[in-house]
Structure formats: C-alpha cells, structure tokens
Amino acid sequence: MEQKLAVTNDILFFALKYVLGKSSDAPILVMDTIKENIKSIEDVNLREYIREIYECRNSGMITDETTWLDFVDYLQEELRSRE
C-alpha cells in the first residue's frame, strides 16, 4: 500500500533548485511531484519556479534544457488558466 506524504512548497522549491542542472531521473521526479501538487501551489511560487529555471546557468545537456523549457511552458499555462 502506497502512503501519501505531505509535501510543502518549501520542500518542492528546494528540490527544484537542487535538481536544476542535474542529468539524471531526479529532475523528472521533481517536475512530476510539482505537477501532482500544482493546484495547491500559489501563483507567486509558480513564478519563483519559472524565475529559477530561467536564471539557471547550467540546465544540463541540450535534452535536459528542452525538458526544463517544456516545464516552464506547463507552469505558464497553469498561471494563464488561473486568470
């Protein structure tokens, strides 16, 4: 039986900052967790995620950069849907 764990926005933000630039499965796990919790994340926090991604100097390999930019698109679409 899978147990649901409570994840705070602070933990999600720290995780996002940690995995930026990593070339592993960790970024996808963090992005998926953010997506699972998207309705509980405030607009200001989504904007912080976007800013951190854009300000990252090393987003990993080219394929990783595409994944991060696709995630930014997802976050921006979520923000637009809330307007």
N, C-alpha and C positions, 0 to 999 in steps of 0.2 A: 504494500500500500504506500503510495507516494504522499508525503506530508508537505503541505503548503507552508512556506516560510514567509514571514513578513519581511519586506524589503523597503527600506526608507529611501527617499530621494537622495539623501546624502550618500548612502552606500552606492546607489546607481551612478551618481556623479563621480565618486571616487573610482569606481570600476571603469567607467568610460575613460577617465583621464589616464588610468593605468594601462588600458589596452590600446590606446592610440599609438600607432606605430608598431605594434606587435604583429608579427607574421605567424599566427597560429590560429587555432579554433576559438581562442578566448574572445576576440572582438565580436564574432558572430553570436556567441553565447550572451554577451553583454547587450548587444543590439536586440536580440530576441527577448531578453528579460525586460528591457525598456519597452519594447512593443507590447508585451503582455501586461504591462502596468501603465500604459500610455494614458488611459482615462483618469488615472489618479495623479498624474504629473501636471503641475501648474504651468501655464504659458511661460512665465518668467524662467522656469527651469528648462523648458524645451529650448528657449532662446540661448540659455547658457550652454547647453549641449552643442547647439549649432555653432556658437562662437568658438568653443573649444576645438571643434573639428576643423573649422576654417583656420584657426591660429596654430594648429599643429604643424610643425616644421617637417616632420617625418611621418607620413601616413603609411609607411611600409612600401611594399612593392607596388607596381602600377595596378595590378589587380586589386590590391587592398585599397588603394586610393579610390578606385571606382566604387567599391563596396561602401566606403565611407561617404562618398558623394551621393550615392543612392539612398543612404540612410538619412542624410541631410534633406533630400527631397521628401522622404517619408515624413520627417519631423515638420517640415514647412507645410506639407499638405495637411497634417493634423492641425497645425495652427490656423490655416485658412478655413478649415471645416468648423472651427470654433467661433469664427467671427459672425 
